[in-house]
Amino acid sequence: MDRAEFRSQFPIVDTWAFFDHAAVSPIPLNAVAALNAYADEVARNGIATILTWVHRLARVRSLAAELINAPSVDDIVFIPNTTVGIGLIAEGFPWQPGDNVVLPAEEYPSNLYPWMNLANRGVEVRKVPSRGNRIAVDDIVATITPRTRLLSISAVEFASGFRNDLDALGEVCRSRGIFFFVDAIQALGAFPIDVQRTPIDALAADGHKWMLAPEGAGFGYIRREWVERLHPIGVGAHSVMNPLEYHVTDFNLKPHAGRWEGGALNVPGLSALGESLELFAALGHAAVTARILELTDHLCAGAARRGWDIFSDRTEAARSGIVALVHPTVPSKVAMKTCREAGVIVNSRADRLRVSPHAYNTVDEIDRLLAALPK
């Protein structure tokens, strides 16, 4: 698949220059077709053709495993959103009173509140302030104590676009026996994560941002060595080894991430997610990343010429698909409104204009955004 064919999957380009993939993305036509196919199939056949969807979800699980290079498809757990994935770890971890979790102070609330909710179990949350547009590995290390049990961090920070050094942080955690959790929602679909190269113990991501899928359909990963050490949350009929033997009570949990899939799954949403992942595989994940960086580099150069400061760290290792812009006199929400009136969709976070293009966008669309920016 070439870029033109990839772009043809997105009818939104006929109406908007859309640069808000860090919020909620449009979905491609093949994902729309998957949603419609599921609805039509269930309307006509009910459960009679359920094996069609069982096999489809098996393919989606395989695509998810390939995306993060998981050792096995059984290490993938389907989740309705990132918050649920974080909660599986936060609530299931074997905490002891006096333990602590370390995380950046400016994380998205879904990666703050589940850990703060552990206060009644005697767990302390230790927050690491940013240094402007960066989160320093040394600052994280300095915040770790002998009672640190877990480090939770976003692969890419939602407000600044800073791409954290997961390899370095993973090695810190591995050397100190600290559980390493990654909120991957602002990376997967744009930037690769390899859980075999990087010692990540668990991650979670909904599909509605960079993976270009509907809301409510995502996946998580749990390293196999942790399965028996985490208390399973949301256990149900499908958590056990013989999930279809409904008349037999045999509480023998699956020895992998599947034990966290207790009930019915969002089959239409996950089917659509699979179609989006098929698109990425067809274009090539490296090509997706390269295109996003090409577009954001072009954006930064043009925005600077129009008097906007680039808040995001754009060094090679830290840059991402999120660009945060600031202007000395123009409020970000004013700029956001001006852009929308010109048919350009951007957003505002932390009083900064946040722009997040994807691989189907074009340089011409970036130029349309630049022309709409107030000087």
Buried (B, 14 or more C-beta within 10 A) or exposed (E): BEBEEBBBBBEBBEEBBBBBBBBEBBBBEBBBEBBEBBEEBBEEEEEEEEEBBEEBBEBBBBBBBBBBBBEEBBBBBBBBBBBBBBBBBBBBBEBEEEBBBBBBEBBBEBBBBBBBBBEEEEBBBBBBEBEEBBBEBEBBBEBBEEBBBBBBBBBBBBBBBBBBBBBBBBBBBBEEEBBBBBBBBBBBBBBBBEBEEBBBBBBBBBBBBBBBBBBBBBBBBBBBEBBEEBEBBBBBEBBBEEBEEEEEEEEEBBEBBBBBBBEEBBBBBBBBBBBBBBBBBEBBBEBBBEBBBBBBBBBBEBBEEEEBEBBBBBEEEBBBBBBBBBBEEBBBEBBBEBBEEEBBBBBBBEEBBBBBBBBBBBEEBBBBBBEBBBE
